[in-house]
Amino acid sequence: MAGTAEAQVIRSWVQVHVVRFQKEPPVPTSPPEGAEEQVRDDEVRLVSSMRELFAERPLWIRAPIEERLQERGFNTNVTSMQKAFQCVSYLWSDGPWRGCYSRLGYDPRKERTEAGRMQVIDFRDRFFRQQRVYFAARQGRAANRSQVSSDAADCHFRRPPTNRSQLYQFVDVEDEVVQHILDTAELLPQASERSGWLPQPALDASASEWQ
């Protein structure tokens, strides 16, 4: 075919490393093959900033790290974020860090003191358990709570959750009682799949504080 157009290079999407709690160590220490080659020139600074944030804190769910990136002046999109995550982290699919991206080479199952505070709690608001409220929210009606909206999730629990199930990391929760419970909890000798490094009564007490 005549013409001067360059041939397009079709690249297959590289998936982030995904780890299950019961998987034996070691955890991934390097990005998936081809991940760094996907990064465009205009995305290099984002990857560098993400690497700095993971050096500062080894475990993040999406909301708080996106908040920090916005503070640094980034206006990110899903594709660029996923590329950056692939280059600097792997993803937990279950267990006490479900939904967390972890710094490559960092295994929270071995970090007793630090990783406990970065565990995830799945907060299920009783308000959303009513079917009529769920369907009203889906259809865009106001229901009985003005907080039902499509606004971005608040990772600090400063306002009620906007979803029926919403993940928070304890380290981000701005609640003195919850933080006191974590500060005084006696950590387990070994991380469990259900409660991580924290005893179950501490998790239950934190959840009840939010009701």
SULPE-V825101 format. One record per backbone hydrogen bond with DSSP energy under -0.5 kcal/mol. NH is the residue of the N-H (numbers start at 1). CO is the residue of the C=O. Records with the same first field share a line. If there is no record, write none. Layout:
NH = CO / CO
This chain:
10 = 8
11 = 9
19 = 91
23 = 20
35 = 32
38 = 34 / 35
39 = 36
43 = 40
44 = 40 / 41
47 = 43
48 = 44
49 = 45
50 = 46
51 = 47
52 = 48
53 = 49
54 = 50
55 = 51
56 = 52
57 = 53
60 = 101
65 = 61
66 = 62
67 = 63
68 = 64
69 = 65
70 = 66
71 = 67
72 = 68
73 = 70
74 = 69
76 = 74
81 = 77
82 = 78
83 = 79
84 = 80
85 = 81
86 = 82
87 = 83
88 = 84
89 = 85
90 = 102
91 = 17
92 = 100
93 = 19
94 = 19
97 = 94
98 = 95
99 = 92
100 = 97
101 = 60
102 = 90 / 100
103 = 58
104 = 88
105 = 28
106 = 103
107 = 105
108 = 106
110 = 107
111 = 108
112 = 110
115 = 111
116 = 112
117 = 113 / 114
118 = 115
119 = 116
120 = 96
121 = 168
123 = 121 / 166
124 = 122
125 = 123 / 164
128 = 125
129 = 126
130 = 127
131 = 129
133 = 130
134 = 130
135 = 131
136 = 132
137 = 133
138 = 134
139 = 135
140 = 137
141 = 136
145 = 142
148 = 145
149 = 147
155 = 153
157 = 154
166 = 123
168 = 121
170 = 119
171 = 117
172 = 169
173 = 169 / 170
174 = 156
175 = 173
179 = 175
180 = 176
181 = 177
182 = 178
183 = 179
184 = 180
185 = 181
187 = 185
188 = 197
192 = 196
196 = 192
198 = 195
202 = 199
203 = 199
204 = 200
205 = 201
206 = 202
207 = 203
208 = 204
209 = 205
210 = 206 / 207
211 = 207 / 208
